[in-house]
Amino acid sequence: MGPIGLPIYGGKDVWSSYLVKLVVMPSVRLARAIAHVKLDVIEEMDYRIAITDVTDMGTETGEMLHIQETLRMDVAPEFSLEKWPSGMRLRSVHNTPIESFWRWKRNGEGHSIRVLEPVELNVKL
């Protein structure tokens, strides 16, 4: 059996280092799916949003950042977008809050799906 990859999407608060969301999804490359996760997070956080969302430069984050900007302009107009942008897109190597989390998750926690015994599945379609 070859390597197994699970599409996991995560969000972390830069200020507090709080892990806001970590979810396994069918795909983490679809803009609508990521936008839905953003709305779920807003609801789970009692409708509070960050002043600035920091993401990587993936195409899947565009709709999420549009939602962030629209809500930010509505709920916090006193924070000008010029001085406090609603979103920042960084190369993954510079998006250190979440990237450092992935390194910890991979190296520090010690859990791996590879330690599971292969299971034969008898599925009838």
PyMOL CGO cylinders between C-alpha atoms (Angstrom):
from pymol import cmd
from pymol.cgo import CYLINDER

trace = [
    CYLINDER, 0.00, 0.00, 0.00, 1.38, 3.43, -0.95, 0.3, 1, 1, 1, 1, 1, 1,
    CYLINDER, 1.38, 3.43, -0.95, 1.22, 6.68, 0.95, 0.3, 1, 1, 1, 1, 1, 1,
    CYLINDER, 1.22, 6.68, 0.95, -2.17, 7.90, 2.11, 0.3, 1, 1, 1, 1, 1, 1,
    CYLINDER, -2.17, 7.90, 2.11, -3.01, 11.57, 2.06, 0.3, 1, 1, 1, 1, 1, 1,
    CYLINDER, -3.01, 11.57, 2.06, -5.92, 13.13, 3.87, 0.3, 1, 1, 1, 1, 1, 1,
    CYLINDER, -5.92, 13.13, 3.87, -7.05, 16.55, 2.62, 0.3, 1, 1, 1, 1, 1, 1,
    CYLINDER, -7.05, 16.55, 2.62, -7.04, 18.59, 5.82, 0.3, 1, 1, 1, 1, 1, 1,
    CYLINDER, -7.04, 18.59, 5.82, -7.85, 22.29, 6.01, 0.3, 1, 1, 1, 1, 1, 1,
    CYLINDER, -7.85, 22.29, 6.01, -6.84, 24.27, 9.06, 0.3, 1, 1, 1, 1, 1, 1,
    CYLINDER, -6.84, 24.27, 9.06, -7.10, 27.77, 10.41, 0.3, 1, 1, 1, 1, 1, 1,
    CYLINDER, -7.10, 27.77, 10.41, -5.16, 29.29, 13.26, 0.3, 1, 1, 1, 1, 1, 1,
    CYLINDER, -5.16, 29.29, 13.26, -5.50, 32.61, 15.06, 0.3, 1, 1, 1, 1, 1, 1,
    CYLINDER, -5.50, 32.61, 15.06, -2.23, 34.52, 14.63, 0.3, 1, 1, 1, 1, 1, 1,
    CYLINDER, -2.23, 34.52, 14.63, -2.57, 36.53, 17.85, 0.3, 1, 1, 1, 1, 1, 1,
    CYLINDER, -2.57, 36.53, 17.85, -3.45, 33.75, 20.29, 0.3, 1, 1, 1, 1, 1, 1,
    CYLINDER, -3.45, 33.75, 20.29, -2.12, 30.70, 18.37, 0.3, 1, 1, 1, 1, 1, 1,
    CYLINDER, -2.12, 30.70, 18.37, -5.56, 29.14, 18.93, 0.3, 1, 1, 1, 1, 1, 1,
    CYLINDER, -5.56, 29.14, 18.93, -6.38, 26.44, 16.39, 0.3, 1, 1, 1, 1, 1, 1,
    CYLINDER, -6.38, 26.44, 16.39, -9.70, 27.72, 15.12, 0.3, 1, 1, 1, 1, 1, 1,
    CYLINDER, -9.70, 27.72, 15.12, -10.54, 24.90, 12.72, 0.3, 1, 1, 1, 1, 1, 1,
    CYLINDER, -10.54, 24.90, 12.72, -9.09, 21.61, 11.56, 0.3, 1, 1, 1, 1, 1, 1,
    CYLINDER, -9.09, 21.61, 11.56, -11.26, 19.57, 9.25, 0.3, 1, 1, 1, 1, 1, 1,
    CYLINDER, -11.26, 19.57, 9.25, -10.82, 16.66, 6.84, 0.3, 1, 1, 1, 1, 1, 1,
    CYLINDER, -10.82, 16.66, 6.84, -12.57, 17.50, 3.58, 0.3, 1, 1, 1, 1, 1, 1,
    CYLINDER, -12.57, 17.50, 3.58, -13.19, 15.71, 0.28, 0.3, 1, 1, 1, 1, 1, 1,
    CYLINDER, -13.19, 15.71, 0.28, -11.03, 18.41, -1.35, 0.3, 1, 1, 1, 1, 1, 1,
    CYLINDER, -11.03, 18.41, -1.35, -9.13, 21.41, 0.00, 0.3, 1, 1, 1, 1, 1, 1,
    CYLINDER, -9.13, 21.41, 0.00, -8.69, 22.83, -3.52, 0.3, 1, 1, 1, 1, 1, 1,
    CYLINDER, -8.69, 22.83, -3.52, -12.24, 24.01, -4.14, 0.3, 1, 1, 1, 1, 1, 1,
    CYLINDER, -12.24, 24.01, -4.14, -12.93, 27.70, -3.50, 0.3, 1, 1, 1, 1, 1, 1,
    CYLINDER, -12.93, 27.70, -3.50, -16.59, 27.16, -2.58, 0.3, 1, 1, 1, 1, 1, 1,
    CYLINDER, -16.59, 27.16, -2.58, -15.71, 24.44, -0.06, 0.3, 1, 1, 1, 1, 1, 1,
    CYLINDER, -15.71, 24.44, -0.06, -13.11, 26.67, 1.62, 0.3, 1, 1, 1, 1, 1, 1,
    CYLINDER, -13.11, 26.67, 1.62, -15.58, 29.58, 1.64, 0.3, 1, 1, 1, 1, 1, 1,
    CYLINDER, -15.58, 29.58, 1.64, -18.09, 27.31, 3.36, 0.3, 1, 1, 1, 1, 1, 1,
    CYLINDER, -18.09, 27.31, 3.36, -15.50, 26.43, 6.01, 0.3, 1, 1, 1, 1, 1, 1,
    CYLINDER, -15.50, 26.43, 6.01, -14.91, 30.19, 6.53, 0.3, 1, 1, 1, 1, 1, 1,
    CYLINDER, -14.91, 30.19, 6.53, -18.62, 30.73, 7.15, 0.3, 1, 1, 1, 1, 1, 1,
    CYLINDER, -18.62, 30.73, 7.15, -18.71, 27.72, 9.50, 0.3, 1, 1, 1, 1, 1, 1,
    CYLINDER, -18.71, 27.72, 9.50, -15.82, 29.21, 11.49, 0.3, 1, 1, 1, 1, 1, 1,
    CYLINDER, -15.82, 29.21, 11.49, -17.56, 32.58, 11.75, 0.3, 1, 1, 1, 1, 1, 1,
    CYLINDER, -17.56, 32.58, 11.75, -20.66, 30.87, 13.08, 0.3, 1, 1, 1, 1, 1, 1,
    CYLINDER, -20.66, 30.87, 13.08, -18.67, 28.69, 15.51, 0.3, 1, 1, 1, 1, 1, 1,
    CYLINDER, -18.67, 28.69, 15.51, -16.80, 31.79, 16.79, 0.3, 1, 1, 1, 1, 1, 1,
    CYLINDER, -16.80, 31.79, 16.79, -20.11, 33.45, 17.70, 0.3, 1, 1, 1, 1, 1, 1,
    CYLINDER, -20.11, 33.45, 17.70, -19.98, 35.60, 14.56, 0.3, 1, 1, 1, 1, 1, 1,
    CYLINDER, -19.98, 35.60, 14.56, -16.64, 37.21, 15.38, 0.3, 1, 1, 1, 1, 1, 1,
    CYLINDER, -16.64, 37.21, 15.38, -14.15, 37.75, 12.57, 0.3, 1, 1, 1, 1, 1, 1,
    CYLINDER, -14.15, 37.75, 12.57, -10.49, 38.65, 12.49, 0.3, 1, 1, 1, 1, 1, 1,
    CYLINDER, -10.49, 38.65, 12.49, -9.36, 42.11, 11.42, 0.3, 1, 1, 1, 1, 1, 1,
    CYLINDER, -9.36, 42.11, 11.42, -7.07, 40.44, 8.86, 0.3, 1, 1, 1, 1, 1, 1,
    CYLINDER, -7.07, 40.44, 8.86, -7.18, 36.91, 7.46, 0.3, 1, 1, 1, 1, 1, 1,
    CYLINDER, -7.18, 36.91, 7.46, -3.79, 35.50, 6.47, 0.3, 1, 1, 1, 1, 1, 1,
    CYLINDER, -3.79, 35.50, 6.47, -3.81, 32.76, 3.85, 0.3, 1, 1, 1, 1, 1, 1,
    CYLINDER, -3.81, 32.76, 3.85, -1.46, 31.16, 1.39, 0.3, 1, 1, 1, 1, 1, 1,
    CYLINDER, -1.46, 31.16, 1.39, -1.62, 32.13, -2.26, 0.3, 1, 1, 1, 1, 1, 1,
    CYLINDER, -1.62, 32.13, -2.26, -3.76, 29.21, -3.38, 0.3, 1, 1, 1, 1, 1, 1,
    CYLINDER, -3.76, 29.21, -3.38, -6.61, 29.89, -5.78, 0.3, 1, 1, 1, 1, 1, 1,
    CYLINDER, -6.61, 29.89, -5.78, -9.02, 28.21, -3.35, 0.3, 1, 1, 1, 1, 1, 1,
    CYLINDER, -9.02, 28.21, -3.35, -8.78, 31.12, -0.87, 0.3, 1, 1, 1, 1, 1, 1,
    CYLINDER, -8.78, 31.12, -0.87, -10.14, 33.85, -3.17, 0.3, 1, 1, 1, 1, 1, 1,
    CYLINDER, -10.14, 33.85, -3.17, -13.81, 33.45, -2.32, 0.3, 1, 1, 1, 1, 1, 1,
    CYLINDER, -13.81, 33.45, -2.32, -12.99, 33.16, 1.39, 0.3, 1, 1, 1, 1, 1, 1,
    CYLINDER, -12.99, 33.16, 1.39, -11.06, 36.43, 1.29, 0.3, 1, 1, 1, 1, 1, 1,
    CYLINDER, -11.06, 36.43, 1.29, -13.92, 38.11, -0.56, 0.3, 1, 1, 1, 1, 1, 1,
    CYLINDER, -13.92, 38.11, -0.56, -16.30, 37.05, 2.24, 0.3, 1, 1, 1, 1, 1, 1,
    CYLINDER, -16.30, 37.05, 2.24, -13.81, 38.35, 4.81, 0.3, 1, 1, 1, 1, 1, 1,
    CYLINDER, -13.81, 38.35, 4.81, -13.54, 41.75, 3.11, 0.3, 1, 1, 1, 1, 1, 1,
    CYLINDER, -13.54, 41.75, 3.11, -17.30, 42.12, 2.67, 0.3, 1, 1, 1, 1, 1, 1,
    CYLINDER, -17.30, 42.12, 2.67, -18.00, 41.30, 6.31, 0.3, 1, 1, 1, 1, 1, 1,
    CYLINDER, -18.00, 41.30, 6.31, -15.11, 43.42, 7.59, 0.3, 1, 1, 1, 1, 1, 1,
    CYLINDER, -15.11, 43.42, 7.59, -16.30, 46.51, 5.70, 0.3, 1, 1, 1, 1, 1, 1,
    CYLINDER, -16.30, 46.51, 5.70, -19.79, 45.96, 7.12, 0.3, 1, 1, 1, 1, 1, 1,
    CYLINDER, -19.79, 45.96, 7.12, -18.99, 45.25, 10.78, 0.3, 1, 1, 1, 1, 1, 1,
    CYLINDER, -18.99, 45.25, 10.78, -15.80, 47.29, 11.28, 0.3, 1, 1, 1, 1, 1, 1,
    CYLINDER, -15.80, 47.29, 11.28, -15.82, 50.28, 8.90, 0.3, 1, 1, 1, 1, 1, 1,
    CYLINDER, -15.82, 50.28, 8.90, -13.60, 52.20, 11.32, 0.3, 1, 1, 1, 1, 1, 1,
    CYLINDER, -13.60, 52.20, 11.32, -10.67, 49.96, 10.33, 0.3, 1, 1, 1, 1, 1, 1,
    CYLINDER, -10.67, 49.96, 10.33, -9.63, 51.27, 6.92, 0.3, 1, 1, 1, 1, 1, 1,
    CYLINDER, -9.63, 51.27, 6.92, -8.62, 48.62, 4.41, 0.3, 1, 1, 1, 1, 1, 1,
    CYLINDER, -8.62, 48.62, 4.41, -5.53, 50.66, 3.54, 0.3, 1, 1, 1, 1, 1, 1,
    CYLINDER, -5.53, 50.66, 3.54, -4.19, 50.60, 7.11, 0.3, 1, 1, 1, 1, 1, 1,
    CYLINDER, -4.19, 50.60, 7.11, -5.64, 47.22, 8.17, 0.3, 1, 1, 1, 1, 1, 1,
    CYLINDER, -5.64, 47.22, 8.17, -6.19, 45.00, 5.12, 0.3, 1, 1, 1, 1, 1, 1,
    CYLINDER, -6.19, 45.00, 5.12, -8.97, 42.45, 5.44, 0.3, 1, 1, 1, 1, 1, 1,
    CYLINDER, -8.97, 42.45, 5.44, -6.76, 39.75, 3.96, 0.3, 1, 1, 1, 1, 1, 1,
    CYLINDER, -6.76, 39.75, 3.96, -3.13, 38.98, 3.26, 0.3, 1, 1, 1, 1, 1, 1,
    CYLINDER, -3.13, 38.98, 3.26, -2.00, 36.32, 0.81, 0.3, 1, 1, 1, 1, 1, 1,
    CYLINDER, -2.00, 36.32, 0.81, 1.45, 34.97, 1.58, 0.3, 1, 1, 1, 1, 1, 1,
    CYLINDER, 1.45, 34.97, 1.58, 3.60, 32.26, 0.05, 0.3, 1, 1, 1, 1, 1, 1,
    CYLINDER, 3.60, 32.26, 0.05, 3.24, 29.12, 2.16, 0.3, 1, 1, 1, 1, 1, 1,
    CYLINDER, 3.24, 29.12, 2.16, 6.80, 29.46, 3.47, 0.3, 1, 1, 1, 1, 1, 1,
    CYLINDER, 6.80, 29.46, 3.47, 5.85, 32.88, 4.91, 0.3, 1, 1, 1, 1, 1, 1,
    CYLINDER, 5.85, 32.88, 4.91, 2.47, 31.81, 6.29, 0.3, 1, 1, 1, 1, 1, 1,
    CYLINDER, 2.47, 31.81, 6.29, 4.21, 30.68, 9.46, 0.3, 1, 1, 1, 1, 1, 1,
    CYLINDER, 4.21, 30.68, 9.46, 1.26, 30.34, 11.90, 0.3, 1, 1, 1, 1, 1, 1,
    CYLINDER, 1.26, 30.34, 11.90, -0.41, 27.46, 10.07, 0.3, 1, 1, 1, 1, 1, 1,
    CYLINDER, -0.41, 27.46, 10.07, 2.74, 26.08, 8.44, 0.3, 1, 1, 1, 1, 1, 1,
    CYLINDER, 2.74, 26.08, 8.44, 4.44, 25.70, 11.82, 0.3, 1, 1, 1, 1, 1, 1,
    CYLINDER, 4.44, 25.70, 11.82, 1.34, 23.87, 13.04, 0.3, 1, 1, 1, 1, 1, 1,
    CYLINDER, 1.34, 23.87, 13.04, 1.58, 21.36, 10.19, 0.3, 1, 1, 1, 1, 1, 1,
    CYLINDER, 1.58, 21.36, 10.19, 5.22, 20.70, 11.07, 0.3, 1, 1, 1, 1, 1, 1,
    CYLINDER, 5.22, 20.70, 11.07, 4.24, 20.11, 14.71, 0.3, 1, 1, 1, 1, 1, 1,
    CYLINDER, 4.24, 20.11, 14.71, 1.36, 17.88, 13.66, 0.3, 1, 1, 1, 1, 1, 1,
    CYLINDER, 1.36, 17.88, 13.66, 3.58, 15.83, 11.38, 0.3, 1, 1, 1, 1, 1, 1,
    CYLINDER, 3.58, 15.83, 11.38, 6.69, 15.60, 13.58, 0.3, 1, 1, 1, 1, 1, 1,
    CYLINDER, 6.69, 15.60, 13.58, 5.67, 16.37, 17.15, 0.3, 1, 1, 1, 1, 1, 1,
    CYLINDER, 5.67, 16.37, 17.15, 2.39, 14.63, 17.76, 0.3, 1, 1, 1, 1, 1, 1,
    CYLINDER, 2.39, 14.63, 17.76, 3.60, 11.27, 16.58, 0.3, 1, 1, 1, 1, 1, 1,
    CYLINDER, 3.60, 11.27, 16.58, 0.36, 9.90, 15.17, 0.3, 1, 1, 1, 1, 1, 1,
    CYLINDER, 0.36, 9.90, 15.17, 0.40, 8.40, 11.71, 0.3, 1, 1, 1, 1, 1, 1,
    CYLINDER, 0.40, 8.40, 11.71, -2.16, 6.47, 9.74, 0.3, 1, 1, 1, 1, 1, 1,
    CYLINDER, -2.16, 6.47, 9.74, 0.69, 4.30, 8.46, 0.3, 1, 1, 1, 1, 1, 1,
    CYLINDER, 0.69, 4.30, 8.46, 0.80, 2.34, 11.72, 0.3, 1, 1, 1, 1, 1, 1,
    CYLINDER, 0.80, 2.34, 11.72, -2.66, 0.89, 11.09, 0.3, 1, 1, 1, 1, 1, 1,
    CYLINDER, -2.66, 0.89, 11.09, -2.89, -2.67, 9.87, 0.3, 1, 1, 1, 1, 1, 1,
    CYLINDER, -2.89, -2.67, 9.87, -4.24, -3.01, 6.34, 0.3, 1, 1, 1, 1, 1, 1,
    CYLINDER, -4.24, -3.01, 6.34, -7.90, -4.05, 6.41, 0.3, 1, 1, 1, 1, 1, 1,
    CYLINDER, -7.90, -4.05, 6.41, -9.62, -5.94, 3.63, 0.3, 1, 1, 1, 1, 1, 1,
    CYLINDER, -9.62, -5.94, 3.63, -12.90, -4.30, 2.76, 0.3, 1, 1, 1, 1, 1, 1,
    CYLINDER, -12.90, -4.30, 2.76, -15.76, -6.29, 1.24, 0.3, 1, 1, 1, 1, 1, 1,
    CYLINDER, -15.76, -6.29, 1.24, -17.96, -3.65, -0.29, 0.3, 1, 1, 1, 1, 1, 1,
    CYLINDER, -17.96, -3.65, -0.29, -20.86, -4.53, -2.56, 0.3, 1, 1, 1, 1, 1, 1,
    CYLINDER, -20.86, -4.53, -2.56, -22.01, -1.81, -4.87, 0.3, 1, 1, 1, 1, 1, 1,
]
cmd.load_cgo(trace, "trace")
